[in-house]
Amino acid sequence: MGVWSNKKETRSEHGFVSNQLLPQRKSVIGHTIVINGEVESDEEVLIEGKIEGFVKSKGLVVIGKTGIVDAEVEANEVIVVGKINGNVNGVTKVEIKPEGEVNGNIVSQRVVLAEGAIFKGNIDMSSREK
């Protein structure tokens, strides 16, 4: 099932969703890009570069294999394949893949830590909607 609908989807090596039947609304921060400051988006964001500051999205944020985020991350859903040094707030879900690393606290309704993932911090799942 796709992020936007039940149409066919594919996932890249980073877990980035690509729904082939709907318009694409994604931002990609490439592996050679370094951002010092705030990043805000209403769409999916794939981070392969480095961000220092704050990341906020109403959609999905994927920290790709080469991505390093020294910042607080706030999004609807966060998938970590790279590294985050900072707190993570995922409204619906935070997932750390086997190659991923998070050094900071996580607040989310659902948290998935894959075998091999690195995590140092606290997890708060008490904010579930009723």
Disulfide bonds with the S-S distance in Angstrom:
none
